[in-house]
Amino acid sequence: MALPLCRLYLITPPRLDDLAGFGRTLAHALDAGDVAALQIRLKDQPDDIVAAAVDVLMPIAAARDVAVILNDRPDLAVSLGCDGVHVGQSDMPLAQARRIMGNDRMVGVTCHDSLHLAMEAAEGGADYVAFGAFFPTTTKHATTHAEPDLLTGWQLDMVIPCVAIGGITVATARQLAAAGADFLAVSAGVWAHADGPAAAVTAFNAEIALGVGERA
């Protein structure tokens, strides 16, 4: 069966105070619909906390063929056996991250609302670029705002995938999937969904399918 043209990319909440409980929640969510990747994003947390999260969450994701991406830390991503790393413009440079990760693991790069930054990342060997924020978000402080036509423009000329991020909800997923996003990166839109994360994943997949169906 062919994979969908746009897939869900989950990002953990910024804190996981009940790691075992979140692991159970994650398992139910991943079983509820297609998810391509899970980014473990625990900003400013000690290495042992991050390592503990990877130790609990990676087997849950791997059992469901969901890639595990670590935020910011290529060194930890390699030592903990993650599938990839995501770096921002103020984090480690892409070239250095790639040297640490090697060619067998993924490196994704935040490119805000800039096609120029995205083209530089693509030419520098990134596996995907992330654009955003598309909508207001409480998960992180967003300094840029991206429009959906940025995704459409990227798809015209570029080969590597693009990720849409920033305040995405079930109500806005269809629009971004239709515009050309390869992945929708979602955190609070799933974990804080009124009907629970599993229901959110199911609903996101339904809206993504509708959006992909609207592509010209």
Protein Blocks (a to p, Z undefined) as FASTA:
>chain_A
ZZdfbdcdddddfbdfblmlmmmmmmmmmmnoccfbdcdddehiafklmmmmmmmmmmmm
mmnopacddehilmlmmmnopabdcddfklccfklmmmmnommbccdddehjafklmmmm
mmnopabdcdddfbdcfkbccfbdcdfklmmmmmmmmmbdcddeehiafklmmmmmmnop
abdcdfklmmmgfnbjklmmmmmmmmmmmmmmmpZZ
